[in-house]
Amino acid sequence: MYLGIDIGTSAVKSLIMDENGNVVETASSPLQSSSPHAGWSEQHPDIWWKATLDCAANLRAENSQAWSAIRAIGLSGQMHGAVLLGRKKVPLRAAILWNDGRSDAECVKMAEALPQIGQIAGVPPMPGFTAPKLLWIARHEPQTHRRIAHILLPKDYVRLKMTGELATDMADAAGTMWLDQKNRTWSQEICGASATEPSWLPGLLEGTQVSGSLTADAAQQLGLSQSVLVAAGGGDAAAGAMGIGAVNHGDAFISLGTSGQFFIANDSYRPNPESAIHAYAHCVPDRWFQMAAMLNGASPMSWFASVSNGEIGALLTDAQRADTDRTPLFLPYLTGERTPHNDAKIRASFHGLEPSTDRGQMMCSVVDAIAYSFCDARDALAQAGTEITAPAAIGGGARSDFVLQNMADALAMAITRYADAETGPALGAARLAVLATGDASVAAVAKKPKTDVVFEPNDEQFGRHAERLARYREIYTALKPLTG
């Protein structure tokens, strides 16, 4: 048996997978973020470990036999978070998360200091990445900066609690901006441009390698043997790809979680920073990927459900019945945007509200906006020389037939939903655990799941979406100068 753990933003998700690749048991534990100031997003690292232990207790209670047979653990997690540790390996402050926009000015300074940074790091400086956060800390919290001894990513803090080791994988390291993507090593130049001591950074491993085994204390807390290995794992984008077998050149998928990704695997490093496309190392050796990254994924649906005091399923039902001729337009930029705008300051808005506008029409506009952000992503990938024609779909947002059909219509391309697609990163982490033990090859493990549904585009809807997409883009252009 193998354990996959995904340290997400809204929850920690865990699963047990058997030797045949079947999911035996799953568990989830919710997480809360804080926003002390506008544009900030933080979590304390210790909540990730507590949620991990909660998931472990639930899995052990549900299937003690499978739990006792676990041989290895794979880790996945939200990328880009800055976990700052002192000499005693204790957090110095709350972690600054991927959707935090405070380091906009620092990104400008990094680009000025190192004009070729996008070619090295695979993407231009953006506020969500880890390196600009360190420059912000140096400028705004110098007393914290002076105390830094180690920097980790979110899942790697959980690894530290499990194994006592300071390590990360290539794919998660890719999202820091410190990684020289082509050579898969830490970049001394980028460290210098971001007030970062290279000695603070963890050891680099391929996602398929062993990073350590459980300490006595962690084994006792988890109820597992100290002989259990912990794989290096992968950042959630790459682990999600492993979960659906997207490791070979041309494999593509859409991820609809809290954030959103349009992902395609490559057999070589293909940077195009001008398009705001991320070109990153994959979690398996000798593979890279290109990815359009949207900060707001499917999360605008949860946001609208909370502020309208509704339930997502009921609101989606209302949205399907909405009068589309009078549906407003929605910009989904609740936390700014990466691809294609690289704009940390833009915010969400509704346009075209009327006295007769109801919740169903507003939810319909939210669903449209999710689709249009992926239209922007598709066009950014095309600008980078990459065409995607028939992607798969994973993530919690992919559970909705209405959301995926609407996206297929707007993109004018078929979208395949795999069975149990929402388990992606945790399943990918479990698959990396198998590889770390040497029990199977990448080709044997990275299998594509069974197809659930193929959503074919409805040509009759394309004209409506094309007209609305053009206005959606015009609204962003009009509002950008007003954001300061």
N, C-alpha and C positions, 0 to 999 in steps of 0.2 A: 504494500500500500504506500501511497505517496500523498503528502499534504501540500496543497497550494494555498498561499495566503496573499491577498491583495489589499494593501493599505491604501484605501481610497480617500476621497475628501469627505464624503458624506457617510461612509461606512467602511468597516473592515469586513471583507468577505473571505471565507475559507471553505475549502472542500477537500474531501478524501477521494482519491482516484485509485482504482485497482490496476493490476498489472496489464489488463487488456485495454486500458484507457477509458474505462467507464466511471462516471461519477457515482460514488456510493452514498455520500452524505454531504450536505451543505449547511453552512451557518453564516449569520451576519450579525454585526453589532454596530449600532449607529454612532456617528461622530458629529460633533458640533464645531463650527468655526467661529471666530470672533473678528470684528472689524472695528478696532479702537478709533480709527479715523477714516475719513472718506478715502476709498481706493485701497485700503489696507485689508489683508486677509491673513489670519494667523491661527495656528493650533499649537498647543503644548505637546511636545513629543511623547510625554508619558501617557497621554490618552490612547495613543496607538498601541502601546504595549498592553494596557488594560483591556482594550477591545480585542486584541489578539488572544489574551488569556480567556476572555469571556467566550469567544468563538470556540476555543479549544475545549472548554468545559462543556459547552453544548454538544459538540461533536462526540466527545467521550461519553456523555450521558446517552446520546442517541444510538451509538454503535461502538460499544467498548471493544468488541472483537476487532473491528477494522482499525480502531485507534491504536490498539496495542501492536498491530502489525505494520505500522508506519516505519519505513526504512529511511526516507529522506524528505526534506522540506524544501520547497521552492518559494521564493519571495518575489512579489510584484508590488508596485506602488505608484502613487501620484508622483509626478516628476517635478524637478526644479526647486523643491522646497529647501530653504537654508536652515539646517539644523546645526547650531553653533555650540560646541562643547569646550569646556575648560580642561585643565590638566587632569582632573579626576574623572573626565568623560561624562560629566553631568551637564545638562543644557544650561546655557547662560541666559537664555530668554526664550520666549515662544518662537516656534519656527515660522518663518515668513514663507507663505505658500505660493504656488504657481500662478494663482489669479490675483496676486498683489501687484498694484500698479504704482507704487511709490517711487520707484527708481528710474523714472522717465529721463530726468536730467542726467543721471549717471550713464545711461545708454548713449546719450549724445557724446559725452566725454570719452567713453571707451572707443566709439567709432572714430572720433577725432585723433585719439592717441594711437590707434592701430587701424589704418584704413583697410588693410587686407583681412580684417578679423572675420568677415563673413565667409571667405574662402577657407579659412582654417577651421572655424567652428561650425560651418554648414548653414549658418543663418545670421542675419544682422542682429546687433544687440536689441533686446526687447525686455521690458520691465519684469516679465514673469520669470526670466532665467535667473540662475543662482549667482553668477558672477556679478551682474550689476547690483544685486542685493548687498554683496560684500562691500562694494564701493560706497553704497549708501550708508551701511553700518560705519565704515571708516569716517565718513563725513559728518554723520548725525549722532552716532553713539560711540564716540572714540573710546570711552571707558570700557565698553563691551568688546570692541575690536582689539584692544590691548590684551584682553584675557583669552582670546581664542587660541586653542591648541589643536582642535580638530574640527573638520566640517564634514557632515554626512547628509545624505538624502533621506527622505522619510522612511522608506523600507529598510535602509541600511542602519537606522537607529534600532529598529526591531531586530536586525541581525546582530547588532552589538549586544542587545539584551539576551539574545539566544546563545551566542558563541563567544562573546568577548572580543571579537575581531572587528577591525576597522577596514572595511572593504566595500567595493561597489562593482557593478557590471558595466560593460561598455555602453549599453543602450541607455541606462540611467545617467551615466557620466556624460553622454552625448548632450543631454538637456541642460547641463550646467553652464555651457559656453566655454568651459576650461579644456574640453577635449579637442585635441588635434584629430579630427575625424578620420582622415585618410590613413594616418599612421597609428591610430588607436593608442595614443599616449597623452599625458597631460601637457598642455602647451605652456611653456615658461613665459612666452610673450603675453599671452592673455592673462596669466596670473599677475604679471607685472602691471598690466593696464587696469586691473580690478582690485588693487590693494590686497592681494591674496598671497600668502606664503605657500609655495608648493608643498612644504612639509605638512601643512594642515590637511592636505587631501588624502583620501583613503587609497589603499592598494587597488589596482585595476585588474579585473578578471573577466574572462568571457562568461556569458550567462550560463554556460553549460559546465563550468568548473565548480569544484567544491570550495566553499569559503571557510569551512570549519565544521565542528560538530557541537552538540549541545553541552553547555557547562553543567555541572552538577546542580546548581541552583535553578537554571532554566529547565532542566529535565524534570526536576521535582515539581516546579510550578505547572509545567505542561502535562505531566503524567506520562512522560515518554522516557526511553532509554537514552543514556549519554552517547550511545553509538550512532544515534540518528544524525545523518549528514545534513548540512544546509547548503543548497546550491547558491551560486552567485545571483541567479534570477534575472530580472529585467524590469526596466521602467514599464509603466502600464501600457503604453502604446505598443512597444515591442512584444511584451508578454501577451497582450491581446492578439497580436498577429500570430504568435506561436500557438495560442489556443485554438485558432481556426486554420492552422497549417499554412499561413501566409509567410513563407520563408524563402520561396524561390522567385527568381526574377519575373516580374509581371503580376504576381499575386496582389490583389487589391481589395480593400474593404473600407466601409464607412463605420465609424464608431460613434454611437450616440449615448454618451454618458453625461456626467456633469459638464464636461467639456466635449468637444467634437473633433474628430480627425478624419481626414481623407488620406488614406495610406496606400503606398505601393512599394513592394520589396524590389531591391536592385542587387545586381551582382557586382556593382562597383560604386565608388563614391561620386555623387553627381550634385555638387552644390550649385545653387542659383539664388544667392541671397537677395538679388534685386526683386524677386517675385514674392519674398517673405515665406517661401517654402522652406521647411526644415529638412536638411539632408543629414541623416544621422547614422551612426553605427547600429547594427541590429544586435539582438541578444544571442545570436549564433555566430560562430567565427566566419570570416570572409563574406559577410553579407552586410548590406547597408539598406536604408530605405529613404524615400522622400515622403513628406507628410505636410499637408495643409492643416494647420492647427487653429481651431476656433475656441475661444474661451468659454463660449456660452452653450454649446452642444444642445442637449435636451433640457437643460436646467430652466430655461424660461417657462416651460410648462409647469414645473413645480412652483416657481415663483408666482405665476399667475393664479395657480390653484390656491396658494396661501393667502394672497391679498384679496382674492374674490370669495374666500371662505367656501371653496368648492373642492371637489374630489376630481383628480385628473381623468379617471375613466368616464365619469359623468360629463365632464366638460368636453372631452373628445367626442362623446356621443352627440352633444349639443352642436359641436363644431361641424360635424358631418351634415347636420340638418340646416346649417346657417345659409342665409341668403348671400351668395358670394358676390352678387352685383353691388352690394352695399357694405362689404367687409372692409374695415380699415386696414391700413398698413402698419406693421410693427417693426421697429429696429430692435434686434435682440441683444444689444450690447450692454448688458447689465454690469459687466466688469471690464469694459473696453473690448478691444479685439486685436488679435495677432494677424493671421492671414485673412484677407490680403492687405489690411490697412496699417498694421503695426501702430495702433492708436490706443494708448492707455487712457485717454481722457474722454473719448466718445462714450455716451450713455444711451440707454434704451429709451424708446418713446413710441407712442401711438400717434398715427396721423389719419385724419379723416373720421373722427368720432362724431356721431350725430345723436340727437335725443333718443332716436329709436334703436341705437346700437345696444345689443345685448351681450351677455357673457359668451354665448355660443359663437357669435361673430368675432368677438375679441380673441377667443381661443383659436378660432380658425386662422386669424391673422398671425398668431404666435406660431402655429404649425407651418404656415406659409413661410414665415421668416426663417425658421430652422432650415427649410428646404432651400431658401435663397442664399443663406450663408454657405451651403454646400455648392450652389451654383458658382458663387464667387471662388470657392476652393477649387472647383474643377477648372475654372478659367486660369487661376494662378498656376496650377500644375501644367496646364497647356502652355502657358508662357514660359515655363521652365523646360519645355520640350517633352512633357509626359502626357500621353493620352490614356484615359481610363474609360472603358466601355461597358463593363458588366461587373460592378463591385458586389461583394457580400456586405452584410450589415450585422453589427454586434452592438451590445450595450442595452441598458434598461429601456431607452427610448425606442429600440428596435422591436419591442414587444407589440407595439401598436400597428395593426394593419393600416389604419388610416394615415398615420405618420409616414410609413414607408411608401404607401401608394402615392401619396401627395408628393413625396420626394422623387419617386420614379417619374411622375408626370412632369415635374418642374425641370428635372435633369434630362428628360427624354432618353432615359436609359433603364434597362432592366436591373433590378436589385434583388439579390438572393438573400433570404434570411435562413440561417442555419438553425437547426434544433438546439435548444438550450444556449442560444447565442449570448445571453446576458452573463454567462459564467466566464467569458473570454479570458481576462487577465489572470484570474485565479487558476483556471484550467491550464493556461500557458505556463504559469509558475510550477504547477505540478508536473507538467511535461518536462520542464527544465530540471526538475528534481530527478526524474528518471534518467536523463542524460548525464547528470552529475555522478550517478552511481555506476554508469557504464553498462546498464542493463539493456540498452537499445541504441540504435543510431538515430540521427536527426531525421533521415528519410522514413524510418519506421515509426517515429513518434509524432512527427508533424503532419498528421493526417487531417484532411478536411472533414468537418462534421457532416452528418446527413442533412440534406436540404429539407427545410420546412415548407417554405413558399417562395415562389419567384413572382415578384411584382413587375408586370409588364407595363410600360408607359401607355397612358391613354392619350392618343394623338389629339382628341377633342379638347383636352385640358391644356395643351401646350400653349396655345395662343393667349389664353387668360393669364397663365403664369409669366409668359414673356413680357406682356404689357405691365404686369405688376412688378416684375423684377426690375424693369427699366426705371419705374418710379421709385422703387425701394432704393436703388442706387443713387438716384437724384436727391432723395431726402438726406442720405448720408452726406453727400457733397455739400448740400445746402446748410446742414447743421454743423459740420466740422469747424467752420470759422467761429462758431459761437461757443465752443467748448473751452476756450482760453488756452 
